[in-house]
Amino acid sequence: MERLKKILLRLVHPGITLSVLLSVICAAALVYVFVAGQEETIMAYVVYALTTYALTVFAINTPEMAAKIKAHIYKNKLGNRYMTDIPYRAKLTLYISLSFNMLYAAFKLIAGIHYASFWYGADAIYYVVLSVALFLLIRYMRKNENDLIKGFRQYRLIGYLIFVLNIALIGVVYQIVNQGMGYQYPGLMIYAVATFTFYCVTMSVINVVKYRKYNNPVLSAQKAITFTKALVAMFALQTAMFASFNDNIVLERTMNSIFGGLVCCTIFAIAVIMVIQATKNLKKLKINNSETHLA
């Protein structure tokens, strides 16, 4: 009985290296089964069973893997600073986000000009506005990081920019709903996009909750931008899912209208809240400064 327990325990906890290796092999085998059209073969059922086992083992071992990875990060000097220094993490994230947004905006803009497409153009404007917002945050952090008045002015300006972003998004939603345009991903790529999208949404929500206690205009603006991007990514994923798996045009238009409208309204609300919060904080800071000078 004791030996059986040890065998079962070993099967459930085969070790981090073996868990990751098994997951990678099963993922590759699963892709082969679908690409080769072997879904109804004996090999496919064996792969399904192994994949289920691999995912179960990977999920069980995830906390241990996360703890070890976190420990290695903390041992590294730069990794430790990234994990413990919130302003440094914000700066690094902003630089990375700005780089990716600018590249994607340039790609969409060139495609829009080349194909004379309003669709690509509206998408490009969306990412250009995001890039401008990120650039303003970076400029503030480099020059006036400790000036809260300027910080909340930037925060309010980004709220106004999100209004502009919402206008571009409304144009995208209109084309998706009324002209049948949308995001499409070839083959199994849609599953990878879906996984990445849900990861972005999850991390966005975690960051909003985790850093809500910091009254820092840069962190607040960054959270708003990240959450806005996550909402748009969810909408883009929905259009892609309908394009790949649905033939009911009426249902597709109805759902895209509803969710697209909700996304636009939510982003509009985020922009309004940002402007109101920034204005209130600026008034408080000005009153405090006036009382300090009088004293």
N, C-alpha and C positions, 0 to 999 in steps of 0.2 A: 504493500500500500504506500509506504514511504517512497519507494522507488518510482511508483506511478505519479505521485505528487511532484517529484523532481522533474520527471519527463514533461508533465503538463506545464510546470512552471517555466521550463526551458523553452517550450514551444511558444508560450505567451511572451516571454522575455528572452528572445534569442540574442539580444545585444544590439546596440545602436547601428554599428556597421552593417550587420546582416539584415537588419530591418530596412535600412535605406536601400541596400543593394537589391533585396527582394522586391521592394516597391518599384524600383527602376526597371527591373527585368519584367515584372508583371505588366507595367505600363506599356513597355515596348511590345510585349506579346499581345496585349489587348489592341493596340493600334494595328498590328499586323493582321489580327483576326478580322477587324472591320474593313481595312483597306483591301484585303484579299478576298473578302466576301465569304469567310468561313464561319459565319455566325451559328450555323446549325450543325456543325461537325463535333465529333467527340473531343477533338483537341480544344475547341472553343469552350466546351463545358468544363474541361480541366483548367483552362486559363481563367474562366470565371470564378471557379472555386478557389484557385490560388490567389487571385486578385482580391477576393473577399477576405481571405486569411491575411494577406499582406496589408491591406488597409486597416484591418482590425488590430494587427500587431503594431503597425505604425502609429495608430491613434493611441493605443495603450502606452507606447514608449515615448510619445511626444513630450509629456511633462519632463521626463528625465533628459531627453535630448535638449529641450529648451533651457533647462537648468545648466547643463554642461556648456552649451553655446554661450549663455549669458556669463558664466564664470570666466570663459576664455576672453570674452569681450572686455570684461572688467580688468583682467590682467594686463591687457594691452593699454598703453598710455593714451593713444588717440581714441580707442574704443571706450575707455573709462571716461574720458572727457565728454564724448558724445552722449553717453548714458547719464552723466551727472550734471553737465553744464547745459541747462535749458536754452539760454540765449545762443550758445555755440551750435547746438543742434538745430535751432531755428534758422540760423544763418546758412548752415550747410545744406539744409533741406531747401531753402529758398534758391540757392545757387543751382542746385540740381534741377529743381522744378522749372526755373527760368530757362535753362539750357534746352530741356526737352520741349518746352512750350514754344520757344522761338524756332526750333528746327521743324516742329510739326506745323506751325503757322506758316513758315516759308514754303513748306511742301504743299500745303493746301492752297496758298496764294498762287504759286506757280501753276498748279493744276487748274485753278479757276480761270487764270488768264489764258492758258493753253487751250482748254476746252470751252472757253467762253461760258462757264457754268456759274450761275448764281448760287447753286447749292454749295460748291466748293468755296465760293467767295464768302458766303455767310459763315461757314465753318471756320474759314481763315480769320474772319473778324473776331469770332468768339475767342480764338487762341491768341490773337494779337492783344485783345483787351486783357486777358489773363496775364500775358507777358508784361504789359505795361504796369498792371497792379503789382506784380512780383518785383519788377524793377524799382518801383517807388518804395517798396518795403526795404529792399536792399540798400538803396541810397540813403534812406533814413537811418538804418542801422549803422552805416559807415560814417555818417556825419553827425547825427543828432540823437544817438541812442538813449542818452539820459534826459533828453528834453521831452517831457510828457506832453506838453502843450503842442509841440510840433508833431509828436507821435499820434495824438488823437486827431489832429488835422489831417494827417495822412490816412488814418483809419477812416475818417469821414469821406475823404476823397475816394478811397477805394470802394466805399459804399456807393458813391455816385457812379463809379466805373462799373460796378456790378449791375446798376440800372441799365447802362449801355450794353453790357454783356447779355442781359435779359432780352433786350430788343433784338440782338443778333440771334439769340436762341429761339425767339418767337418766329423769326424768319425761317429757321431750320425746321421747327415743328410744323409750320404751315406747309412747307414743301413736302414733308414726310406724309402729312395727313391728306393734303389735297392733290398732290402730284405723284403720289406713290413712290417717292424716293426714300432711301433709307440706307442703313449701314449693313453691309453684307461681308461675311467672312467665309473663305473657302474651306471645305472639308471639315476636319476636326478642330480647326483653329477656333471655332466659336466656343468650344468647351474651355479652351485655354483662356479666351477673352472673358468668359463667364466667371471662371475661377478668379482671375485677376480683378475683375470688377467687384465681386463680392468681398475680396480682400481689401480693396480700396475703401469700400463703403464701411466695412467693419473697423478699419483703422481710423477712418475719419470720425466715426461715432465715438470710438475709444478716446481719441485725442480731444474731442469736444468735452467729454466728461472728465478726463484726466486733468486738463489744464484750465478748467472753468474757474478755479480759485485765483489764477494769476490775472491781475488787473493790468495786463501789458498789451498795449495797442498792436504791437507786432504779432504777438502770439494770437491775439483775437482775430486780427485780419487774416493771418495764415490759416486759422481754423475755418473761417468763413469761406475762403477761397477753396480749401481742400474739400469742404462739405459740398460746395457748389459743383466742383468737378465730379464728385462722387455721384451726385444726383443726375447730372448730365450723362455720366457713364452708364448709369442704370437705365436711363431712357434709351440711349444708343443700343444697349444690350437687348432691350425689349424689341426694338425695331428689327434687330438682326435675328432674334429668335423667331419672330413672326415670318420674316423673309425666308428662313430656312425650314420651318416646320409647320407653317400654316397656309392653307389655300383659301380660307374664308376672308375675302377682302373687306366685307362689311365689319366683321369682328375685329380685324386688324386696324381699320380706321377708327373704330369706336374706342378700342383700348388705347391706341396711340393718342387719340384726342384727349381722353380722360387723364392718362398718366402724363402726357406732355403738358396739359393745362396745369396739373398739380405741381409739376416741376417748376414751371414758369412762375406760378403764384408763390411757391415756397422761396424761390430765389428773390422775387420781388420783396417778400416779407423780410428776408435776411438783409437786403439792402436798406430797407426802411429802419429796421432795428439798429443797424450799424450807424446810420446817420443820427438817429435819436440818441443812442448811447454816447456817441462822440460829442454831440452838442451838449448833453448834460455834464459829461466829464470836463469839457472845456470851461463851462460856466463855473463849476466847482473849483477848478484849478485857478481860474482868474480871480475868484472871490478870495481864495486862500492866499494868493500872491498879494492882493490888495491889502488884506488884513496884516500880512507879514510886513509890508512896507510901512503901513501906518504905525505898527508897533515899534 
